[in-house]
Amino acid sequence: MNEPTDTHQKALQINLDASKYGVFAEIGAGQEVARWFFRAGGASGTIAKSMSAYDMVVSDAIYGATDRYVSRRRLIAMLDHEYGLLVERLSSKRGATTRFFAFADTVAARSYSRREETHGWMGIRFQTHPGSEPSDILMHVIMWDRENLPQQEALGILGVNLVHGALYHHADASMIVNDLLDSLTIERIEVDMIEFRGHAFEGVDNRLLALQLVEKGLTNAALFRPDGKLGQPGDMLYKKCVLVERGSFRPVTHVTVDMLRTAQAQFVQEPKVDGADVQVLMEMTLKNLSSEGRIDHRDFLDRVDLLRELGHPVLISNYGEFHRLASYLFRFTKQPVGLVMGIPTLRELFEEKYYADLAGGILESFGRMFKNELRLYVYPYREPKTGSIITAGNLRIAPHLRHLYMYLAENHFIQGIRDVSEQSLDIFSRDVLRMLQSGEPGWEARIPARVAQLIKERKLLGYREPGEAAPAPATARP
């Protein structure tokens, strides 16, 4: 039998499989997932129970009191209750031959009273074989359709994809992620957080699956907490002042730390930031992660581990253009946002060739980027050949753009970073990477001590000890 990709075929395949039996609990948009199984026919072979609990009092009576009804915590409470009840009631009768599962979602869909961004949590708890301990897949979704009915339809399709993937492809978590948007697009629904847990996924690295969400176009950005686990951007950025340092971080150097230290010292003195809650992010784009058009997953994990030593969340995005990054951040907060960059990046920002796809060119891009409380904090650069220090104050811009640059600088949208460590200006990450990969001594002095120690202990980023022979080149397979 060919692998089904159509939603109806997936639901029917599950319905006709007598070894799988479960419950559906859906709150917020209707019985959108269970409906597919009823529509496909033979649902009695799959569905033990389908329910909703829209009233908050009723919902609390079933799943326990909560202050947030659309949350990861509520989703887990739903899975705990429904799966436990299913096993308790049916295990003695059919537990020896049946793989039980519980599907749940709790969403804030578009309605007459809710017109802002709509989102939800969706998950499944399931057995890989009869009697086994269950495993979970949890995810956060954002719905982009502008009307309630299309949102219900998109949620239903996504839910069927999740149930089908969990029940038939749990041995390949990457395949589950890859198939989530079958019959959907990111313009309709976005999966910006996913977590696999339980014995079925003991060898799964959720960080790589989060990268896959961005790489495969299921979302535009994924956020890692300082502990390395995946975070939900809405929870971590909501109504906070945000400071972002973008880079390749290959590896983290004293420049990385000094840029952030000095920029943060200025950012927190902004009138609307002073005393407010500030979230600092380190950001890498897919472009910064790729080498010759290919993302090295081992290298990605190395860099995430090294950035954890700085104690800040890490954002992975496909927002090559800064105005797109700014729009993303302003989805979650209207508080001030600061972007930290070096002179080379600021110089690129004023290259008009990067805005050819915008009808309004560079002016449209800057209009989008600076429409809210956004500031650029620019780290100086020392020219290696001349030793001259270039700052935001003396950077040369194309003549026809000078007045634009002066306007942004005079109104403090662009600010030169002060009080930098001058000895750090001669450190370049590409030189450090070359030295540590070739076994050349002295690179340790250019990066934080703990980062250097971690690189040596775990041989990250292709580290080679002094005198160690270079690895043999890989031979092509026939």
Secondary structure, DSSP 8 states (H G I E B T S, - for coil): -----SHHHHHHHHHT-TTEEEEEEEESS-STTHHHHHHHS-GGGTEEEEE---SHHHHHHHH---S-SSSHHHHHHHHHHHHHHHHHHHHHHHTTT-EEEEEEEEEE---SS--S-EEEEEEEEE-SSTT---EEEEEEEEE--SSHHHHHHHHHHHHHHHHHHHHHHTT-HHHHHHTTTTT--TTTEEEEEEEEESGGGTT--HHHHHHHHHHTTS-SEEEE-TTSSEE-HHHHHTT-EEEEEE---SS--HHHHHHHHHHHHHHTTSTTTTTS-EEEEEEEEHHHHEETTEE-HHHHHHHHHHHHTTT--EEEE---SHHHHHHHHTTT--S-EEEEEEHHHHHHHT-GGGGTTSTTHHHHHHHHHTSSSEEEEEE-EE-TTT--EE-TTT----GGGHHHHHHHHHTTSEEE--S--GGGGG--HHHHHHHHHHT-TTGGGGS-HHHHHHHHHHTGGG---TT-----------
